[in-house]
Amino acid sequence: MLKQEKAFVVFSGGQDSTTCLFWAKQQFAEVEAVTFDYGQRHRDEIECAQSIAQEQNVKHTVLDMSLLNQLAPNALTRSEIPIEEGDNGLPTTFVDGRNHLFLSFAAVLAKQNGARHLVTGVCETDFSGYPDCRDSFIKSLNVTLNLAMDYPFVIHTPLMWLDKADTWGLADEMNVLEYIRNNTLTCYNGIIGDGCGECPACKLRRAGLEQYLSRRDPGNQGVTS
């Protein structure tokens, strides 16, 4: 029974992973969070994750993944790389192998701490074409991790089939919509809350919020800052 077990949340301090953190706290007896330092352009991301974990009384580990920055230059780690669609059709924000490595290292940490559940906020609905956000990848990695470590891991993806409006709806169901709106960092320009409003991440986040609020409150005229 999940209520008697422990889970690790792959946690960035953004909207999706924070929604997953609250989801996990409702599902499991004990929850820990793990954040990866891979040379993000904005160090505020790690500080935001630390702050949320502390406020929510969740044990939090930050792991050094700086090698990923050396292997896969991208717009999330290099200020000289513009955020745009790359030659391969993927956004320049795509980091080769990121979710694969994050979940693999989270699994090692989880096993050492007696947990078999991993929670991640990947989503196939709003995934921008990222191949490592697909359900097929997660299922494949779940099998691989179990075989590699001879351990019964279960990877949970509560947002997999939700769009951004549905993700806001899940947050609202858990009574944390305003907390997530005001305290998470999704913005590619490193601005907490509603962000810069101009980068792709902010536009997607805001559009989802407007869609959800208009659905919840038909008389609502949009998001107010």
One Martini backbone bead per residue (centre of mass of N, CA, C, O) as a GRO file, in nm:
protein
  225
    1MET     BB    1   0.096   0.037   0.024
    2LEU     BB    2   0.160   0.365  -0.028
    3LYS     BB    3   0.111   0.481   0.268
    4GLN     BB    4   0.377   0.287   0.359
    5GLU     BB    5   0.569   0.446   0.168
    6LYS     BB    6   0.852   0.555  -0.029
    7ALA     BB    7   0.956   0.867  -0.196
    8PHE     BB    8   1.104   1.011  -0.493
    9VAL     BB    9   1.151   1.342  -0.613
   10VAL     BB   10   1.196   1.501  -0.905
   11PHE     BB   11   1.337   1.834  -0.837
   12SER     BB   12   1.313   2.192  -0.953
   13GLY     BB   13   1.073   2.409  -0.863
   14GLY     BB   14   0.851   2.372  -1.051
   15GLN     BB   15   0.536   2.318  -1.138
   16ASP     BB   16   0.543   2.010  -1.191
   17SER     BB   17   0.723   1.907  -0.949
   18THR     BB   18   0.545   2.039  -0.728
   19THR     BB   19   0.291   1.887  -0.789
   20CYS     BB   20   0.427   1.610  -0.736
   21LEU     BB   21   0.498   1.659  -0.441
   22PHE     BB   22   0.205   1.684  -0.339
   23TRP     BB   23   0.111   1.416  -0.446
   24ALA     BB   24   0.310   1.239  -0.284
   25LYS     BB   25   0.218   1.332   0.001
   26GLN     BB   26  -0.066   1.185  -0.043
   27GLN     BB   27   0.051   0.881  -0.117
   28PHE     BB   28   0.285   0.887   0.102
   29ALA     BB   29   0.453   0.849   0.399
   30GLU     BB   30   0.728   0.928   0.241
   31VAL     BB   31   0.926   1.221   0.134
   32GLU     BB   32   1.166   1.295  -0.118
   33ALA     BB   33   1.413   1.516  -0.265
   34VAL     BB   34   1.570   1.567  -0.597
   35THR     BB   35   1.841   1.767  -0.716
   36PHE     BB   36   2.006   1.898  -1.013
   37ASP     BB   37   2.339   2.005  -1.084
   38TYR     BB   38   2.396   2.122  -1.438
   39GLY     BB   39   2.447   2.434  -1.490
   40GLN     BB   40   2.243   2.634  -1.464
   41ARG     BB   41   2.178   2.950  -1.555
   42HIS     BB   42   1.982   2.943  -1.294
   43ARG     BB   43   2.030   2.924  -0.953
   44ASP     BB   44   1.736   2.973  -0.855
   45GLU     BB   45   1.629   2.688  -0.894
   46ILE     BB   46   1.769   2.558  -0.650
   47GLU     BB   47   1.671   2.760  -0.435
   48CYS     BB   48   1.373   2.705  -0.480
   49ALA     BB   49   1.375   2.406  -0.407
   50GLN     BB   50   1.484   2.441  -0.121
   51SER     BB   51   1.256   2.621  -0.013
   52ILE     BB   52   1.017   2.431  -0.059
   53ALA     BB   53   1.121   2.188   0.101
   54GLN     BB   54   1.138   2.337   0.369
   55GLU     BB   55   0.839   2.432   0.388
   56GLN     BB   56   0.745   2.109   0.348
   57ASN     BB   57   0.926   1.911   0.507
   58VAL     BB   58   1.155   1.808   0.294
   59LYS     BB   59   1.388   1.612   0.208
   60HIS     BB   60   1.701   1.737   0.054
   61THR     BB   61   1.883   1.672  -0.254
   62VAL     BB   62   2.195   1.768  -0.407
   63LEU     BB   63   2.327   1.689  -0.726
   64ASP     BB   64   2.610   1.644  -0.915
   65MET     BB   65   2.576   1.723  -1.292
   66SER     BB   66   2.806   1.875  -1.462
   67LEU     BB   67   2.870   1.676  -1.693
   68LEU     BB   68   2.620   1.741  -1.870
   69ASN     BB   69   2.723   2.019  -1.966
   70GLN     BB   70   2.970   1.904  -2.120
   71LEU     BB   71   2.806   1.706  -2.316
   72ALA     BB   72   2.526   1.913  -2.338
   73PRO     BB   73   2.480   2.175  -2.493
   74ASN     BB   74   2.251   2.447  -2.390
   75ALA     BB   75   2.007   2.689  -2.314
   76LEU     BB   76   2.007   2.616  -1.994
   77THR     BB   77   2.348   2.665  -1.971
   78ARG     BB   78   2.380   2.871  -2.224
   79SER     BB   79   2.363   3.209  -2.295
   80GLU     BB   80   2.461   3.190  -2.611
   81ILE     BB   81   2.203   3.016  -2.642
   82PRO     BB   82   1.924   3.023  -2.797
   83ILE     BB   83   1.573   3.012  -2.774
   84GLU     BB   84   1.496   2.749  -3.003
   85GLU     BB   85   1.476   2.587  -3.289
   86GLY     BB   86   1.637   2.330  -3.402
   87ASP     BB   87   1.764   2.136  -3.659
   88ASN     BB   88   1.600   1.871  -3.525
   89GLY     BB   89   1.318   2.016  -3.401
   90LEU     BB   90   1.430   2.087  -3.132
   91PRO     BB   91   1.474   2.250  -2.870
   92THR     BB   92   1.748   2.408  -2.711
   93THR     BB   93   1.638   2.292  -2.421
   94PHE     BB   94   1.739   2.026  -2.491
   95VAL     BB   95   1.872   1.747  -2.294
   96ASP     BB   96   2.065   1.501  -2.337
   97GLY     BB   97   1.974   1.253  -2.099
   98ARG     BB   98   1.844   1.380  -1.847
   99ASN     BB   99   1.614   1.186  -1.750
  100HIS     BB  100   1.781   0.937  -1.749
  101LEU     BB  101   1.988   1.032  -1.535
  102PHE     BB  102   1.806   1.130  -1.311
  103LEU     BB  103   1.656   0.858  -1.261
  104SER     BB  104   1.908   0.685  -1.210
  105PHE     BB  105   2.018   0.847  -0.966
  106ALA     BB  106   1.758   0.838  -0.799
  107ALA     BB  107   1.758   0.530  -0.770
  108VAL     BB  108   2.014   0.499  -0.609
  109LEU     BB  109   1.923   0.677  -0.373
  110ALA     BB  110   1.666   0.523  -0.303
  111LYS     BB  111   1.789   0.248  -0.235
  112GLN     BB  112   1.976   0.359  -0.003
  113ASN     BB  113   1.677   0.465   0.138
  114GLY     BB  114   1.433   0.250   0.099
  115ALA     BB  115   1.323   0.316  -0.196
  116ARG     BB  116   1.087   0.244  -0.489
  117HIS     BB  117   0.982   0.536  -0.550
  118LEU     BB  118   0.927   0.738  -0.843
  119VAL     BB  119   0.890   1.094  -0.921
  120THR     BB  120   0.766   1.256  -1.223
  121GLY     BB  121   0.685   1.547  -1.453
  122VAL     BB  122   0.636   1.415  -1.703
  123CYS     BB  123   0.499   1.496  -2.045
  124GLU     BB  124   0.321   1.422  -2.349
  125THR     BB  125   0.144   1.678  -2.408
  126ASP     BB  126   0.384   1.919  -2.318
  127PHE     BB  127   0.690   1.815  -2.450
  128SER     BB  128   0.819   1.950  -2.720
  129GLY     BB  129   0.949   1.661  -2.826
  130TYR     BB  130   1.064   1.512  -2.595
  131PRO     BB  131   1.175   1.186  -2.572
  132ASP     BB  132   1.211   1.180  -2.232
  133CYS     BB  133   0.868   1.217  -2.193
  134ARG     BB  134   0.779   0.945  -2.267
  135ASP     BB  135   0.609   0.667  -2.182
  136SER     BB  136   0.794   0.456  -2.320
  137PHE     BB  137   1.050   0.541  -2.174
  138ILE     BB  138   0.963   0.498  -1.881
  139LYS     BB  139   0.897   0.198  -1.905
  140SER     BB  140   1.177   0.110  -1.997
  141LEU     BB  141   1.339   0.222  -1.754
  142ASN     BB  142   1.200   0.063  -1.536
  143VAL     BB  143   1.307  -0.210  -1.630
  144THR     BB  144   1.610  -0.143  -1.628
  145LEU     BB  145   1.638  -0.074  -1.327
  146ASN     BB  146   1.545  -0.345  -1.217
  147LEU     BB  147   1.774  -0.507  -1.357
  148ALA     BB  148   2.031  -0.344  -1.268
  149MET     BB  149   1.936  -0.367  -0.932
  150ASP     BB  150   1.739  -0.572  -0.831
  151TYR     BB  151   1.468  -0.376  -0.813
  152PRO     BB  152   1.126  -0.254  -0.732
  153PHE     BB  153   1.061  -0.024  -0.922
  154VAL     BB  154   0.849   0.283  -0.941
  155ILE     BB  155   0.728   0.495  -1.191
  156HIS     BB  156   0.579   0.811  -1.154
  157THR     BB  157   0.327   0.995  -1.380
  158PRO     BB  158   0.082   1.220  -1.307
  159LEU     BB  159   0.122   1.410  -1.594
  160MET     BB  160   0.133   1.255  -1.868
  161TRP     BB  161  -0.198   1.325  -1.961
  162LEU     BB  162  -0.151   1.632  -1.907
  163ASP     BB  163  -0.215   1.945  -1.933
  164LYS     BB  164  -0.174   2.254  -1.807
  165ALA     BB  165  -0.464   2.283  -1.713
  166ASP     BB  166  -0.473   2.010  -1.557
  167THR     BB  167  -0.240   2.077  -1.365
  168TRP     BB  168  -0.386   2.309  -1.227
  169GLY     BB  169  -0.623   2.135  -1.137
  170LEU     BB  170  -0.464   1.951  -0.947
  171ALA     BB  171  -0.369   2.177  -0.762
  172ASP     BB  172  -0.655   2.264  -0.678
  173GLU     BB  173  -0.742   1.994  -0.550
  174MET     BB  174  -0.487   2.039  -0.336
  175ASN     BB  175  -0.475   2.350  -0.251
  176VAL     BB  176  -0.199   2.480  -0.444
  177LEU     BB  177  -0.217   2.693  -0.668
  178GLU     BB  178  -0.104   2.957  -0.540
  179TYR     BB  179   0.161   2.843  -0.449
  180ILE     BB  180   0.265   2.760  -0.729
  181ARG     BB  181   0.237   3.034  -0.867
  182ASN     BB  182   0.432   3.199  -0.646
  183ASN     BB  183   0.693   2.966  -0.591
  184THR     BB  184   0.770   2.893  -0.877
  185LEU     BB  185   1.015   2.786  -1.144
  186THR     BB  186   0.983   2.816  -1.510
  187CYS     BB  187   1.153   3.034  -1.615
  188TYR     BB  188   1.417   3.096  -1.841
  189ASN     BB  189   1.481   3.387  -1.677
  190GLY     BB  190   1.446   3.341  -1.350
  191ILE     BB  191   1.132   3.395  -1.268
  192ILE     BB  192   0.926   3.394  -1.024
  193GLY     BB  193   0.624   3.272  -1.096
  194ASP     BB  194   0.498   3.434  -1.374
  195GLY     BB  195   0.737   3.569  -1.485
  196CYS     BB  196   0.810   3.715  -1.798
  197GLY     BB  197   0.591   3.617  -2.039
  198GLU     BB  198   0.791   3.532  -2.308
  199CYS     BB  199   0.870   3.264  -2.277
  200PRO     BB  200   0.773   2.948  -2.347
  201ALA     BB  201   0.713   2.861  -2.053
  202CYS     BB  202   0.529   3.101  -1.977
  203LYS     BB  203   0.318   3.072  -2.201
  204LEU     BB  204   0.225   2.788  -2.125
  205ARG     BB  205   0.149   2.844  -1.832
  206ARG     BB  206  -0.057   3.077  -1.881
  207ALA     BB  207  -0.248   2.933  -2.075
  208GLY     BB  208  -0.328   2.711  -1.874
  209LEU     BB  209  -0.444   2.896  -1.656
  210GLU     BB  210  -0.659   3.037  -1.827
  211GLN     BB  211  -0.809   2.780  -1.908
  212TYR     BB  212  -0.878   2.680  -1.625
  213LEU     BB  213  -1.025   2.936  -1.512
  214SER     BB  214  -1.245   2.944  -1.737
  215ARG     BB  215  -1.357   2.663  -1.659
  216ARG     BB  216  -1.414   2.719  -1.355
  217ASP     BB  217  -1.470   3.042  -1.436
  218PRO     BB  218  -1.663   3.162  -1.683
  219GLY     BB  219  -1.626   3.484  -1.592
  220ASN     BB  220  -1.341   3.482  -1.649
  221GLN     BB  221  -1.082   3.720  -1.795
  222GLY     BB  222  -0.825   3.607  -1.670
  223VAL     BB  223  -0.513   3.681  -1.581
  224THR     BB  224  -0.389   3.824  -1.285
  225SER     BB  225  -0.104   3.986  -1.141
   0.00000   0.00000   0.00000
